[in-house]
């Protein structure tokens, strides 16, 4: 699979404040790549550099095969950017906002109106097309904002905190839109403060802290880096409970509820081995559940503070 974005040794400082200290990133085409990290970790700066808004101090970069510093126009032709704050003009209607973007993209009058109509349909905004954006709900404004990003039919989209301030239903509606874009071949680089968002959407996640990448992988891979995962076995028969406790010596037991917690990273191999052992020993289990660390645990382990704290 080709890389839509490739970054090696990216550096950026503002005066004495080093924001990015030599980060490496590879984003495969047609995937969602999430960049997570505490406030001030360098997420937005990374997006600004790759989308040609600011220049890097060092490193090598390719966005769709082009260098953002040396070939900014070529990069701008293939990308779209939805920032933390909506670019929607509240005094214009939804349709007028899209036509304005089409004019800025030099699409021509007929093509611009065709593209606007297409996007209004895609983002379920047809009924609100003639209404001013000031009357839109937060979710509608965010959908319009993303639709405006798509006027130029970009192959790579940077979404910087795309669902900030949305209610849970609007957030999930936006997730569905993002999934549909990727299914159509678009590459997404996502920064988000919602760990659940990265968990649900991202194919790969990089955790950025103090200007460096401290971990990268799928959500499941990152969770396996954190201790605390376990398989919980609950028994009906005290004899079977005692037999299992002897076999799995590394366990935390609760005699009152007849439960054992056995350390595990939750992968299929370890679960199969445990079940095979129970079957060989003819031990019957009443209930089995798998408990793995979540991305908040990953934050705490990798950055030294929980995600809830870094949002304050």
ZADO-1210 file (C-alpha; in nm, 4 decimals, padded with zeros to 6 digits):
<atoms>
<atom x="00.0000" y="00.0000" z="00.0000" code="UNK" pos="1"/>
<atom x="00.1359" y="00.3416" z="-00.1009" code="UNK" pos="2"/>
<atom x="00.1933" y="00.6130" z="00.1563" code="UNK" pos="3"/>
<atom x="-00.0198" y="00.9230" z="00.1122" code="UNK" pos="4"/>
<atom x="00.1913" y="01.1065" z="00.3708" code="UNK" pos="5"/>
<atom x="00.5530" y="01.0324" z="00.4607" code="UNK" pos="6"/>
<atom x="00.7446" y="01.2320" z="00.7204" code="UNK" pos="7"/>
<atom x="01.1009" y="01.1815" z="00.8464" code="UNK" pos="8"/>
<atom x="01.2717" y="01.3873" z="01.1169" code="UNK" pos="9"/>
<atom x="01.0163" y="01.6699" z="01.1177" code="UNK" pos="10"/>
<atom x="01.1263" y="01.9575" z="01.3407" code="UNK" pos="11"/>
<atom x="00.9678" y="02.2876" z="01.4379" code="UNK" pos="12"/>
<atom x="01.0416" y="02.5425" z="01.7083" code="UNK" pos="13"/>
<atom x="00.8924" y="02.8785" z="01.7958" code="UNK" pos="14"/>
<atom x="01.1814" y="03.0691" z="01.9500" code="UNK" pos="15"/>
<atom x="01.3195" y="02.8544" z="02.2305" code="UNK" pos="16"/>
<atom x="01.0062" y="02.6393" z="02.2410" code="UNK" pos="17"/>
<atom x="01.0688" y="02.3145" z="02.0529" code="UNK" pos="18"/>
<atom x="00.7263" y="02.1934" z="01.9358" code="UNK" pos="19"/>
<atom x="00.8308" y="01.9040" z="01.7100" code="UNK" pos="20"/>
<atom x="01.1555" y="01.7264" z="01.7807" code="UNK" pos="21"/>
<atom x="01.2233" y="01.4995" z="01.4837" code="UNK" pos="22"/>
<atom x="00.9019" y="01.3018" z="01.4339" code="UNK" pos="23"/>
<atom x="00.8478" y="01.0273" z="01.1743" code="UNK" pos="24"/>
<atom x="00.5055" y="00.9460" z="01.0270" code="UNK" pos="25"/>
<atom x="00.3799" y="00.7164" z="00.7519" code="UNK" pos="26"/>
<atom x="00.0139" y="00.7369" z="00.6537" code="UNK" pos="27"/>
<atom x="-00.1062" y="00.4684" z="00.4130" code="UNK" pos="28"/>
<atom x="-00.3365" y="00.5783" z="00.1317" code="UNK" pos="29"/>
<atom x="-00.7054" y="00.5157" z="00.1907" code="UNK" pos="30"/>
<atom x="-00.6761" y="00.4900" z="00.5693" code="UNK" pos="31"/>
<atom x="-00.7534" y="00.6973" z="00.8791" code="UNK" pos="32"/>
<atom x="-00.4468" y="00.7975" z="01.0797" code="UNK" pos="33"/>
<atom x="-00.5081" y="00.9581" z="01.4198" code="UNK" pos="34"/>
<atom x="-00.2616" y="01.1835" z="01.5963" code="UNK" pos="35"/>
<atom x="-00.3235" y="01.1944" z="01.9712" code="UNK" pos="36"/>
<atom x="-00.1472" y="01.3782" z="02.2487" code="UNK" pos="37"/>
<atom x="-00.1862" y="01.6221" z="02.5377" code="UNK" pos="38"/>
<atom x="-00.2567" y="01.9872" z="02.4670" code="UNK" pos="39"/>
<atom x="00.0576" y="02.1513" z="02.3334" code="UNK" pos="40"/>
<atom x="00.2076" y="01.8209" z="02.2160" code="UNK" pos="41"/>
<atom x="00.2418" y="01.9470" z="01.8572" code="UNK" pos="42"/>
<atom x="-00.0614" y="01.7929" z="01.6848" code="UNK" pos="43"/>
<atom x="-00.1973" y="02.1110" z="01.5261" code="UNK" pos="44"/>
<atom x="00.1534" y="02.2260" z="01.4323" code="UNK" pos="45"/>
<atom x="00.2057" y="01.8996" z="01.2442" code="UNK" pos="46"/>
<atom x="-00.1176" y="01.9510" z="01.0500" code="UNK" pos="47"/>
<atom x="-00.0294" y="02.3132" z="00.9744" code="UNK" pos="48"/>
<atom x="00.3099" y="02.2130" z="00.8317" code="UNK" pos="49"/>
<atom x="00.1767" y="01.9264" z="00.6200" code="UNK" pos="50"/>
<atom x="-00.1074" y="02.1430" z="00.4863" code="UNK" pos="51"/>
<atom x="00.1387" y="02.4231" z="00.3873" code="UNK" pos="52"/>
<atom x="00.0109" y="02.6771" z="00.6417" code="UNK" pos="53"/>
<atom x="00.3521" y="02.7097" z="00.8080" code="UNK" pos="54"/>
<atom x="00.6991" y="02.5856" z="00.7154" code="UNK" pos="55"/>
<atom x="00.9110" y="02.3278" z="00.8943" code="UNK" pos="56"/>
<atom x="01.2548" y="02.3930" z="01.0407" code="UNK" pos="57"/>
<atom x="01.3871" y="02.0561" z="00.9279" code="UNK" pos="58"/>
<atom x="01.3040" y="01.7075" z="00.8093" code="UNK" pos="59"/>
<atom x="01.1755" y="01.5485" z="00.4914" code="UNK" pos="60"/>
<atom x="00.8072" y="01.5413" z="00.3951" code="UNK" pos="61"/>
<atom x="00.5925" y="01.4109" z="00.1148" code="UNK" pos="62"/>
<atom x="00.2191" y="01.4702" z="00.0838" code="UNK" pos="63"/>
<atom x="00.0824" y="01.2824" z="-00.2168" code="UNK" pos="64"/>
<atom x="00.4408" y="01.2733" z="-00.3397" code="UNK" pos="65"/>
<atom x="00.4976" y="01.6495" z="-00.3066" code="UNK" pos="66"/>
<atom x="00.7103" y="01.8518" z="-00.0636" code="UNK" pos="67"/>
<atom x="00.4837" y="02.0974" z="00.1261" code="UNK" pos="68"/>
<atom x="00.7672" y="02.3513" z="00.1619" code="UNK" pos="69"/>
<atom x="00.8956" y="02.3387" z="-00.1958" code="UNK" pos="70"/>
<atom x="00.5736" y="02.2533" z="-00.3815" code="UNK" pos="71"/>
<atom x="00.2944" y="02.4118" z="-00.1757" code="UNK" pos="72"/>
<atom x="00.0611" y="02.4662" z="-00.4721" code="UNK" pos="73"/>
<atom x="00.0865" y="02.1017" z="-00.5768" code="UNK" pos="74"/>
<atom x="00.0029" y="01.9933" z="-00.2216" code="UNK" pos="75"/>
<atom x="-00.2911" y="02.2350" z="-00.1974" code="UNK" pos="76"/>
<atom x="-00.4361" y="02.0921" z="-00.5175" code="UNK" pos="77"/>
<atom x="-00.4817" y="01.7484" z="-00.3581" code="UNK" pos="78"/>
<atom x="-00.5653" y="01.8237" z="00.0059" code="UNK" pos="79"/>
<atom x="-00.8550" y="01.9560" z="00.2092" code="UNK" pos="80"/>
<atom x="-00.8346" y="02.0986" z="00.5608" code="UNK" pos="81"/>
<atom x="-01.1070" y="02.1185" z="00.8238" code="UNK" pos="82"/>
<atom x="-00.9678" y="02.3105" z="01.1192" code="UNK" pos="83"/>
<atom x="-01.0646" y="02.3252" z="01.4846" code="UNK" pos="84"/>
<atom x="-01.2864" y="02.6263" z="01.4177" code="UNK" pos="85"/>
<atom x="-01.5543" y="02.6313" z="01.1521" code="UNK" pos="86"/>
<atom x="-01.4786" y="02.8161" z="00.8270" code="UNK" pos="87"/>
<atom x="-01.8518" y="02.8552" z="00.7582" code="UNK" pos="88"/>
<atom x="-01.9771" y="03.2093" z="00.6884" code="UNK" pos="89"/>
<atom x="-02.2844" y="03.2489" z="00.9103" code="UNK" pos="90"/>
<atom x="-02.4330" y="03.5251" z="00.6919" code="UNK" pos="91"/>
<atom x="-02.4460" y="03.3004" z="00.3839" code="UNK" pos="92"/>
<atom x="-02.6754" y="03.0084" z="00.3188" code="UNK" pos="93"/>
<atom x="-02.5384" y="02.6558" z="00.3078" code="UNK" pos="94"/>
<atom x="-02.5587" y="02.6578" z="-00.0711" code="UNK" pos="95"/>
<atom x="-02.3878" y="02.9975" z="-00.0944" code="UNK" pos="96"/>
<atom x="-02.1023" y="02.8792" z="00.1283" code="UNK" pos="97"/>
<atom x="-02.0399" y="02.5856" z="-00.1046" code="UNK" pos="98"/>
<atom x="-02.0641" y="02.7970" z="-00.4202" code="UNK" pos="99"/>
<atom x="-01.8180" y="03.0452" z="-00.2687" code="UNK" pos="100"/>
<atom x="-01.5699" y="02.7602" z="-00.2151" code="UNK" pos="101"/>
<atom x="-01.6311" y="02.6440" z="-00.5718" code="UNK" pos="102"/>
<atom x="-01.5491" y="02.9961" z="-00.6974" code="UNK" pos="103"/>
<atom x="-01.2300" y="02.9981" z="-00.4922" code="UNK" pos="104"/>
<atom x="-01.1430" y="02.6652" z="-00.6545" code="UNK" pos="105"/>
<atom x="-01.2104" y="02.8166" z="-01.0000" code="UNK" pos="106"/>
<atom x="-01.4605" y="02.5440" z="-01.0871" code="UNK" pos="107"/>
<atom x="-01.6766" y="02.7626" z="-01.3094" code="UNK" pos="108"/>
<atom x="-02.0378" y="02.8636" z="-01.2462" code="UNK" pos="109"/>
<atom x="-02.2161" y="02.5524" z="-01.3782" code="UNK" pos="110"/>
<atom x="-01.9667" y="02.3068" z="-01.2312" code="UNK" pos="111"/>
<atom x="-01.9672" y="02.4918" z="-00.8976" code="UNK" pos="112"/>
<atom x="-02.3465" y="02.4699" z="-00.8683" code="UNK" pos="113"/>
<atom x="-02.3411" y="02.1036" z="-00.9665" code="UNK" pos="114"/>
<atom x="-02.0775" y="02.0266" z="-00.7044" code="UNK" pos="115"/>
<atom x="-02.2651" y="02.2256" z="-00.4373" code="UNK" pos="116"/>
<atom x="-02.5874" y="02.0355" z="-00.5076" code="UNK" pos="117"/>
<atom x="-02.3999" y="01.7056" z="-00.4953" code="UNK" pos="118"/>
<atom x="-02.2460" y="01.7851" z="-00.1560" code="UNK" pos="119"/>
<atom x="-02.5699" y="01.9159" z="-00.0069" code="UNK" pos="120"/>
<atom x="-02.7246" y="01.5803" z="-00.0950" code="UNK" pos="121"/>
<atom x="-02.4278" y="01.3812" z="00.0369" code="UNK" pos="122"/>
<atom x="-02.4284" y="01.5611" z="00.3721" code="UNK" pos="123"/>
<atom x="-02.8074" y="01.5628" z="00.4175" code="UNK" pos="124"/>
<atom x="-02.8315" y="01.9417" z="00.3966" code="UNK" pos="125"/>
<atom x="-03.0741" y="01.9799" z="00.1045" code="UNK" pos="126"/>
<atom x="-03.3625" y="02.1003" z="00.3235" code="UNK" pos="127"/>
<atom x="-03.1352" y="02.3603" z="00.4858" code="UNK" pos="128"/>
<atom x="-02.9599" y="02.4695" z="00.1642" code="UNK" pos="129"/>
<atom x="-03.1437" y="02.8044" z="00.1375" code="UNK" pos="130"/>
<atom x="-03.1183" y="02.8857" z="00.5090" code="UNK" pos="131"/>
<atom x="-02.8378" y="03.0978" z="00.6526" code="UNK" pos="132"/>
<atom x="-02.5695" y="02.9007" z="00.8354" code="UNK" pos="133"/>
<atom x="-02.6421" y="03.1076" z="01.1474" code="UNK" pos="134"/>
<atom x="-02.9593" y="02.8995" z="01.1890" code="UNK" pos="135"/>
<atom x="-02.7745" y="02.5659" z="01.1692" code="UNK" pos="136"/>
<atom x="-02.7143" y="02.3384" z="01.4655" code="UNK" pos="137"/>
<atom x="-02.3571" y="02.2564" z="01.5645" code="UNK" pos="138"/>
<atom x="-02.3713" y="01.9239" z="01.3855" code="UNK" pos="139"/>
<atom x="-02.5095" y="02.0814" z="01.0667" code="UNK" pos="140"/>
<atom x="-02.2409" y="02.3499" z="01.0676" code="UNK" pos="141"/>
<atom x="-01.9700" y="02.0863" z="01.1066" code="UNK" pos="142"/>
<atom x="-02.1142" y="01.8812" z="00.8200" code="UNK" pos="143"/>
<atom x="-02.1251" y="02.1933" z="00.6024" code="UNK" pos="144"/>
<atom x="-01.7666" y="02.2746" z="00.7020" code="UNK" pos="145"/>
<atom x="-01.6525" y="01.9295" z="00.5895" code="UNK" pos="146"/>
<atom x="-01.8598" y="01.9571" z="00.2711" code="UNK" pos="147"/>
<atom x="-01.6794" y="02.2828" z="00.1911" code="UNK" pos="148"/>
<atom x="-01.3489" y="02.1006" z="00.2346" code="UNK" pos="149"/>
<atom x="-01.4616" y="01.8472" z="-00.0278" code="UNK" pos="150"/>
<atom x="-01.5546" y="02.0974" z="-00.2983" code="UNK" pos="151"/>
<atom x="-01.2147" y="02.0488" z="-00.4626" code="UNK" pos="152"/>
<atom x="-01.2457" y="01.6669" z="-00.4435" code="UNK" pos="153"/>
<atom x="-00.9270" y="01.6198" z="-00.2337" code="UNK" pos="154"/>
<atom x="-00.7556" y="01.2829" z="-00.2028" code="UNK" pos="155"/>
<atom x="-00.6119" y="01.3696" z="00.1422" code="UNK" pos="156"/>
<atom x="-00.8051" y="01.5473" z="00.4181" code="UNK" pos="157"/>
<atom x="-00.6664" y="01.6889" z="00.7425" code="UNK" pos="158"/>
<atom x="-00.9306" y="01.6929" z="01.0157" code="UNK" pos="159"/>
<atom x="-00.8140" y="01.8927" z="01.3157" code="UNK" pos="160"/>
<atom x="-01.0513" y="01.8286" z="01.6091" code="UNK" pos="161"/>
<atom x="-01.3474" y="01.7782" z="01.3700" code="UNK" pos="162"/>
<atom x="-01.6137" y="01.6966" z="01.6314" code="UNK" pos="163"/>
<atom x="-01.5212" y="01.9335" z="01.9150" code="UNK" pos="164"/>
<atom x="-01.8347" y="02.0678" z="02.0799" code="UNK" pos="165"/>
<atom x="-02.0755" y="01.8272" z="01.9096" code="UNK" pos="166"/>
<atom x="-02.3287" y="01.6235" z="02.1020" code="UNK" pos="167"/>
<atom x="-02.2830" y="01.2425" z="02.0937" code="UNK" pos="168"/>
<atom x="-02.5418" y="01.1878" z="01.8182" code="UNK" pos="169"/>
<atom x="-02.3905" y="01.4546" z="01.5908" code="UNK" pos="170"/>
<atom x="-02.0439" y="01.3174" z="01.6616" code="UNK" pos="171"/>
<atom x="-02.1449" y="00.9684" z="01.5546" code="UNK" pos="172"/>
<atom x="-02.3101" y="01.1078" z="01.2414" code="UNK" pos="173"/>
<atom x="-01.9807" y="01.2767" z="01.1556" code="UNK" pos="174"/>
<atom x="-01.7969" y="00.9484" z="01.2139" code="UNK" pos="175"/>
<atom x="-02.0215" y="00.7837" z="00.9562" code="UNK" pos="176"/>
<atom x="-01.9411" y="01.0578" z="00.7039" code="UNK" pos="177"/>
<atom x="-01.5682" y="01.0104" z="00.7662" code="UNK" pos="178"/>
<atom x="-01.5954" y="00.6328" z="00.7179" code="UNK" pos="179"/>
<atom x="-01.7797" y="00.6866" z="00.3890" code="UNK" pos="180"/>
<atom x="-01.5059" y="00.9187" z="00.2649" code="UNK" pos="181"/>
<atom x="-01.2378" y="00.6591" z="00.3377" code="UNK" pos="182"/>
<atom x="-01.4468" y="00.3867" z="00.1729" code="UNK" pos="183"/>
<atom x="-01.4350" y="00.6077" z="-00.1365" code="UNK" pos="184"/>
<atom x="-01.0541" y="00.6133" z="-00.1308" code="UNK" pos="185"/>
<atom x="-00.9849" y="00.9343" z="00.0626" code="UNK" pos="186"/>
<atom x="-00.6987" y="00.9421" z="00.3148" code="UNK" pos="187"/>
<atom x="-00.7721" y="01.1062" z="00.6502" code="UNK" pos="188"/>
<atom x="-00.5251" y="01.2470" z="00.9027" code="UNK" pos="189"/>
<atom x="-00.7202" y="01.3118" z="01.2187" code="UNK" pos="190"/>
<atom x="-00.6300" y="01.4953" z="01.5367" code="UNK" pos="191"/>
<atom x="-00.8815" y="01.4597" z="01.8154" code="UNK" pos="192"/>
<atom x="-00.9294" y="01.5101" z="02.1873" code="UNK" pos="193"/>
<atom x="-01.1842" y="01.2285" z="02.1990" code="UNK" pos="194"/>
<atom x="-01.0124" y="00.8969" z="02.2618" code="UNK" pos="195"/>
<atom x="-01.3311" y="00.7095" z="02.1724" code="UNK" pos="196"/>
<atom x="-01.3173" y="00.8779" z="01.8317" code="UNK" pos="197"/>
<atom x="-00.9686" y="00.7478" z="01.7571" code="UNK" pos="198"/>
<atom x="-01.0633" y="00.4067" z="01.8945" code="UNK" pos="199"/>
<atom x="-01.3614" y="00.3778" z="01.6604" code="UNK" pos="200"/>
<atom x="-01.2184" y="00.5393" z="01.3468" code="UNK" pos="201"/>
<atom x="-00.8426" y="00.5076" z="01.3180" code="UNK" pos="202"/>
<atom x="-00.6536" y="00.2321" z="01.1388" code="UNK" pos="203"/>
<atom x="-00.3329" y="00.3605" z="01.2981" code="UNK" pos="204"/>
<atom x="-00.2719" y="00.5892" z="01.5948" code="UNK" pos="205"/>
<atom x="00.0406" y="00.7843" z="01.6892" code="UNK" pos="206"/>
<atom x="00.0746" y="00.9296" z="02.0395" code="UNK" pos="207"/>
<atom x="00.2627" y="01.2592" z="02.0409" code="UNK" pos="208"/>
<atom x="00.4096" y="01.4000" z="02.3625" code="UNK" pos="209"/>
<atom x="00.6611" y="01.6831" z="02.4105" code="UNK" pos="210"/>
<atom x="00.7209" y="01.6967" z="02.0362" code="UNK" pos="211"/>
<atom x="00.8093" y="01.3286" z="01.9886" code="UNK" pos="212"/>
<atom x="00.6167" y="01.0159" z="01.8903" code="UNK" pos="213"/>
<atom x="00.6113" y="00.7987" z="02.2017" code="UNK" pos="214"/>
<atom x="00.4086" y="00.5109" z="02.0523" code="UNK" pos="215"/>
<atom x="00.2424" y="00.4115" z="01.7265" code="UNK" pos="216"/>
<atom x="00.0175" y="00.1259" z="01.6222" code="UNK" pos="217"/>
<atom x="-00.3416" y="00.0154" z="01.5944" code="UNK" pos="218"/>
<atom x="-00.5723" y="00.0795" z="01.8875" code="UNK" pos="219"/>
<atom x="-00.5405" y="-00.2849" z="01.9943" code="UNK" pos="220"/>
<atom x="-00.1599" y="-00.2750" z="01.9687" code="UNK" pos="221"/>
<atom x="-00.1383" y="00.0375" z="02.1829" code="UNK" pos="222"/>
<atom x="-00.3653" y="-00.1118" z="02.4470" code="UNK" pos="223"/>
<atom x="-00.1422" y="-00.4176" z="02.4698" code="UNK" pos="224"/>
<atom x="00.1481" y="-00.1906" z="02.5675" code="UNK" pos="225"/>
<atom x="-00.0262" y="-00.1128" z="02.8953" code="UNK" pos="226"/>
<atom x="-00.0293" y="-00.3587" z="03.1864" code="UNK" pos="227"/>
<atom x="-00.3543" y="-00.4488" z="03.3580" code="UNK" pos="228"/>
<atom x="-00.5336" y="-00.6598" z="03.0988" code="UNK" pos="229"/>
<atom x="-00.6918" y="-00.9770" z="03.2328" code="UNK" pos="230"/>
<atom x="-00.9400" y="-01.2554" z="03.1709" code="UNK" pos="231"/>
<atom x="-01.2103" y="-01.2818" z="03.4359" code="UNK" pos="232"/>
<atom x="-01.3459" y="-01.6273" z="03.5129" code="UNK" pos="233"/>
<atom x="-01.6490" y="-01.6760" z="03.7346" code="UNK" pos="234"/>
<atom x="-01.7367" y="-02.0226" z="03.8625" code="UNK" pos="235"/>
<atom x="-02.0513" y="-02.1838" z="03.9950" code="UNK" pos="236"/>
<atom x="-01.8818" y="-02.4836" z="04.1555" code="UNK" pos="237"/>
<atom x="-01.6296" y="-02.4100" z="04.4367" code="UNK" pos="238"/>
<atom x="-01.4322" y="-02.7222" z="04.3440" code="UNK" pos="239"/>
<atom x="-01.3807" y="-02.6045" z="03.9880" code="UNK" pos="240"/>
<atom x="-01.2876" y="-02.2616" z="04.1219" code="UNK" pos="241"/>
<atom x="-01.0156" y="-02.4113" z="04.3434" code="UNK" pos="242"/>
<atom x="-00.8867" y="-02.6331" z="04.0634" code="UNK" pos="243"/>
<atom x="-00.8546" y="-02.3367" z="03.8270" code="UNK" pos="244"/>
<atom x="-00.6816" y="-02.1306" z="04.0980" code="UNK" pos="245"/>
<atom x="-00.4168" y="-02.4036" z="04.1335" code="UNK" pos="246"/>
<atom x="-00.3592" y="-02.4283" z="03.7576" code="UNK" pos="247"/>
<atom x="-00.3377" y="-02.0544" z="03.6969" code="UNK" pos="248"/>
<atom x="-00.1111" y="-01.9582" z="03.9820" code="UNK" pos="249"/>
<atom x="-00.0717" y="-01.5971" z="03.8644" code="UNK" pos="250"/>
<atom x="-00.4186" y="-01.4817" z="03.9490" code="UNK" pos="251"/>
<atom x="-00.6181" y="-01.2462" z="04.1648" code="UNK" pos="252"/>
<atom x="-00.8965" y="-01.4382" z="04.3366" code="UNK" pos="253"/>
<atom x="-01.2208" y="-01.3408" z="04.5036" code="UNK" pos="254"/>
<atom x="-01.3448" y="-01.6311" z="04.7142" code="UNK" pos="255"/>
<atom x="-01.6816" y="-01.4698" z="04.7893" code="UNK" pos="256"/>
<atom x="-01.7812" y="-01.4383" z="04.4229" code="UNK" pos="257"/>
<atom x="-01.5785" y="-01.7425" z="04.3038" code="UNK" pos="258"/>
<atom x="-01.3920" y="-01.5338" z="04.0452" code="UNK" pos="259"/>
<atom x="-01.0370" y="-01.5353" z="03.9175" code="UNK" pos="260"/>
<atom x="-00.8598" y="-01.2578" z="03.7299" code="UNK" pos="261"/>
<atom x="-00.5815" y="-01.4022" z="03.5144" code="UNK" pos="262"/>
<atom x="-00.3316" y="-01.1594" z="03.3545" code="UNK" pos="263"/>
<atom x="-00.3659" y="-01.1493" z="02.9753" code="UNK" pos="264"/>
<atom x="-00.3128" y="-00.9065" z="02.6904" code="UNK" pos="265"/>
<atom x="-00.6483" y="-01.0216" z="02.5517" code="UNK" pos="266"/>
<atom x="-00.5200" y="-01.1619" z="02.2222" code="UNK" pos="267"/>
<atom x="-00.6775" y="-01.4670" z="02.0569" code="UNK" pos="268"/>
<atom x="-00.3760" y="-01.6908" z="02.1194" code="UNK" pos="269"/>
<atom x="-00.3709" y="-01.6444" z="02.4963" code="UNK" pos="270"/>
<atom x="-00.7481" y="-01.6865" z="02.5202" code="UNK" pos="271"/>
<atom x="-00.7379" y="-02.0098" z="02.3197" code="UNK" pos="272"/>
<atom x="-00.4559" y="-02.1472" z="02.5367" code="UNK" pos="273"/>
<atom x="-00.6554" y="-02.0721" z="02.8521" code="UNK" pos="274"/>
<atom x="-00.9716" y="-02.2370" z="02.7174" code="UNK" pos="275"/>
<atom x="-00.7773" y="-02.5425" z="02.5999" code="UNK" pos="276"/>
<atom x="-00.6236" y="-02.5811" z="02.9454" code="UNK" pos="277"/>
<atom x="-00.9629" y="-02.5593" z="03.1136" code="UNK" pos="278"/>
<atom x="-01.1041" y="-02.8198" z="02.8768" code="UNK" pos="279"/>
<atom x="-00.8138" y="-03.0605" z="02.9333" code="UNK" pos="280"/>
<atom x="-00.8663" y="-03.0348" z="03.3078" code="UNK" pos="281"/>
<atom x="-01.2472" y="-03.0689" z="03.2732" code="UNK" pos="282"/>
<atom x="-01.2995" y="-02.7414" z="03.4576" code="UNK" pos="283"/>
<atom x="-01.6334" y="-02.5728" z="03.3938" code="UNK" pos="284"/>
<atom x="-01.6600" y="-02.1939" z="03.3943" code="UNK" pos="285"/>
<atom x="-01.9844" y="-02.0101" z="03.4567" code="UNK" pos="286"/>
<atom x="-01.8902" y="-01.6813" z="03.2894" code="UNK" pos="287"/>
<atom x="-01.5836" y="-01.5514" z="03.1054" code="UNK" pos="288"/>
<atom x="-01.5031" y="-01.1915" z="03.0178" code="UNK" pos="289"/>
<atom x="-01.1983" y="-01.0156" z="02.8752" code="UNK" pos="290"/>
<atom x="-01.0838" y="-00.6845" z="03.0189" code="UNK" pos="291"/>
<atom x="-00.8219" y="-00.4791" z="02.8348" code="UNK" pos="292"/>
<atom x="-00.6867" y="-00.1301" z="02.9073" code="UNK" pos="293"/>
<atom x="-00.8528" y="00.1538" z="02.7150" code="UNK" pos="294"/>
<atom x="-00.6864" y="00.4452" z="02.5381" code="UNK" pos="295"/>
<atom x="-00.7120" y="00.6561" z="02.8536" code="UNK" pos="296"/>
<atom x="-00.4860" y="00.3984" z="03.0214" code="UNK" pos="297"/>
<atom x="-00.2513" y="00.4316" z="02.7233" code="UNK" pos="298"/>
<atom x="-00.2390" y="00.8091" z="02.7766" code="UNK" pos="299"/>
<atom x="-00.1611" y="00.7695" z="03.1435" code="UNK" pos="300"/>
<atom x="00.1081" y="00.5126" z="03.0757" code="UNK" pos="301"/>
<atom x="00.2768" y="00.6944" z="02.7867" code="UNK" pos="302"/>
<atom x="00.2390" y="01.0612" z="02.8781" code="UNK" pos="303"/>
<atom x="00.2331" y="01.0383" z="03.2564" code="UNK" pos="304"/>
<atom x="-00.1160" y="01.1826" z="03.2934" code="UNK" pos="305"/>
<atom x="-00.4696" y="01.0674" z="03.2122" code="UNK" pos="306"/>
<atom x="-00.6517" y="01.2145" z="02.9154" code="UNK" pos="307"/>
<atom x="-00.9164" y="01.3763" z="03.1361" code="UNK" pos="308"/>
<atom x="-00.6456" y="01.5783" z="03.3077" code="UNK" pos="309"/>
<atom x="-00.4841" y="01.7045" z="02.9878" code="UNK" pos="310"/>
<atom x="-00.8203" y="01.8367" z="02.8651" code="UNK" pos="311"/>
<atom x="-00.8628" y="02.0750" z="03.1614" code="UNK" pos="312"/>
</atoms>
